[in-house]
Amino acid sequence: MSSGKGKGGKGTPATLAAAKAGVAFTLHPYEADPAAESYGRAAADALGVPHERLFKTLLAEVDGNLTVAVVPVSATLDLKALAAAAGGKRAQMAEPADAERATGYVVGGISPLGQRRRLPTVLDASASGFATVYVSAGRRGLQIELAPADLARLTAAAEAPIARR
C-alpha cells in the first residue's frame, strides 16, 4: 500500500482520498506526452498496461446534470447506455472547462477520486473482470492502481455496461 504522497510529500486529492479511506493502491508515475492524441492510451503504453485495464474518466451531462463515466481507454463511451445507467433520458459530453471546474482537475488528468464535489459516477462493468484497474491519480503522468470494488466504493459508482468497444 502506498502512502499517497507524491514529490515533496504532498499527494493529489485522488491519492489523499484513497489513503484516507485506507484502501490498498499503488502509484505509477510515467512520462506524460502533452502532444498525445489520447492521454489514456499513451499512459497505458508508457506503463505497459493493456488498454482494457486502464480506465479514463469522462464527464457528460445527463439531462443537464454532470455525471462521471469511467471506461477503458480501449473503448468509447456509449452515451445512451450512460443516460440509462444514470436514470436519465439523454446524455452529451460535457464541455472541458465545465469538467475541469467541477472536478478540480485538468483534462487528461481527471481522476474519479477526490473530485472537488461528488458527482454521480458510473463505472463500466468490465472493470470487475480485473483484480486491479488503473485510473488517473489526479495529474497527467500519474496513475493509481486499485481494486475495482474499492474504486466503486470510493466514488459511490453504479456499475453498468457503458463502454462501446
KARA-V628483 format. One record per residue. N is the residue number from 1. RES is the residue in three letters. OMEGA is omega in whole degrees, 0 to 359 (NA if undefined). NEAR is the number of other C-alpha atoms within 10 Angstrom. D_CENTER is the distance of its C-alpha to the mean C-alpha in whole Angstrom. Layout:
# KARA-V628483
<<N RES OMEGA NEAR D_CENTER> <N RES OMEGA NEAR D_CENTER>>
This chain:
# KARA-V628483
<<1 MET 180 11 19> <2 SER 178 15 19> <3 SER 181 17 20> <4 GLY 181 22 17> <5 LYS 179 14 19> <6 GLY 178 15 19> <7 LYS 178 6 21> <8 GLY 177 6 24> <9 GLY 181 8 23> <10 LYS 179 11 20> <11 GLY 174 17 17> <12 THR 175 19 14> <13 PRO 179 20 13> <14 ALA 182 23 10> <15 THR 178 27 12> <16 LEU 178 19 15> <17 ALA 180 17 14> <18 ALA 180 24 13> <19 ALA 181 18 17> <20 LYS 180 11 18> <21 ALA 177 12 17> <22 GLY 180 13 19> <23 VAL 177 16 16> <24 ALA 177 14 17> <25 PHE 177 21 14> <26 THR 177 18 15> <27 LEU 181 21 14> <28 HIS 175 15 14> <29 PRO 177 17 16> <30 TYR 178 16 17> <31 GLU 181 12 18> <32 ALA 177 17 16> <33 ASP 182 14 18> <34 PRO 180 12 18> <35 ALA 183 8 20> <36 ALA 178 12 18> <37 GLU 178 9 18> <38 SER 180 13 14> <39 TYR 182 21 12> <40 GLY 179 26 10> <41 ARG 178 21 13> <42 ALA 178 21 15> <43 ALA 180 29 13> <44 ALA 180 21 13> <45 ASP 181 14 17> <46 ALA 182 15 17> <47 LEU 182 15 16> <48 GLY 182 9 18> <49 VAL 177 14 15> <50 PRO 182 13 16> <51 HIS 180 18 14> <52 GLU 187 19 13> <53 ARG 177 22 12> <54 LEU 188 27 9> <55 PHE 177 27 6> <56 LYS 180 26 5> <57 THR 181 23 3> <58 LEU 175 22 7> <59 LEU 179 25 10> <60 ALA 172 24 13> <61 GLU 176 21 16> <62 VAL 184 25 18> <63 ASP 177 15 21> <64 GLY 181 12 21> <65 ASN 179 14 18> <66 LEU 181 20 15> <67 THR 179 24 12> <68 VAL 176 26 8> <69 ALA 180 27 8> <70 VAL 186 25 5> <71 VAL 179 28 8> <72 PRO 179 28 9> <73 VAL 178 25 10> <74 SER 186 18 14> <75 ALA 172 15 13> <76 THR 179 14 14> <77 LEU 175 22 13> <78 ASP 185 17 16> <79 LEU 178 21 16> <80 LYS 179 16 19> <81 ALA 178 19 18> <82 LEU 180 29 15> <83 ALA 180 21 18> <84 ALA 181 15 20> <85 ALA 181 19 17> <86 ALA 178 23 17> <87 GLY 180 11 20> <88 GLY 181 16 21> <89 LYS 188 14 23> <90 ARG 177 17 21> <91 ALA 173 22 18> <92 GLN 180 18 18> <93 MET 178 15 15> <94 ALA 174 19 15> <95 GLU 180 11 17> <96 PRO 180 14 15> <97 ALA 178 10 17> <98 ASP 179 14 16> <99 ALA 180 22 12> <100 GLU 181 19 13> <101 ARG 183 13 16> <102 ALA 185 16 14> <103 THR 185 22 11> <104 GLY 180 18 13> <105 TYR 176 22 11> <106 VAL 178 16 12> <107 VAL 184 18 11> <108 GLY 179 22 10> <109 GLY 180 22 9> <110 ILE 178 25 6> <111 SER 173 30 4> <112 PRO 182 31 4> <113 LEU 172 25 7> <114 GLY 180 22 10> <115 GLN 182 20 10> <116 ARG 174 13 14> <117 ARG 183 10 15> <118 ARG 179 15 13> <119 LEU 174 18 12> <120 PRO 185 16 13> <121 THR 175 24 10> <122 VAL 179 26 10> <123 LEU 179 29 9> <124 ASP 183 22 11> <125 ALA 181 16 14> <126 SER 181 17 14> <127 ALA 183 26 11> <128 SER 178 15 15> <129 GLY 182 10 17> <130 PHE 175 12 15> <131 ALA 176 12 16> <132 THR 175 19 13> <133 VAL 179 23 10> <134 TYR 172 29 8> <135 VAL 178 29 5> <136 SER 177 28 6> <137 ALA 174 29 8> <138 GLY 172 27 9> <139 ARG 176 19 11> <140 ARG 179 23 12> <141 GLY 179 20 14> <142 LEU 176 20 12> <143 GLN 176 27 9> <144 ILE 179 24 10> <145 GLU 180 20 11> <146 LEU 179 20 11> <147 ALA 180 18 13> <148 PRO 179 20 11> <149 ALA 177 16 14> <150 ASP 177 17 13> <151 LEU 180 22 9> <152 ALA 181 19 11> <153 ARG 183 12 13> <154 LEU 181 16 12> <155 THR 185 19 10> <156 ALA 185 15 13> <157 ALA 166 20 11> <158 ALA 177 16 14> <159 GLU 182 20 13> <160 ALA 176 17 15> <161 PRO 183 17 15> <162 ILE 180 26 14> <163 ALA 175 22 13> <164 ARG 183 14 17> <165 ARG NA 11 18>>
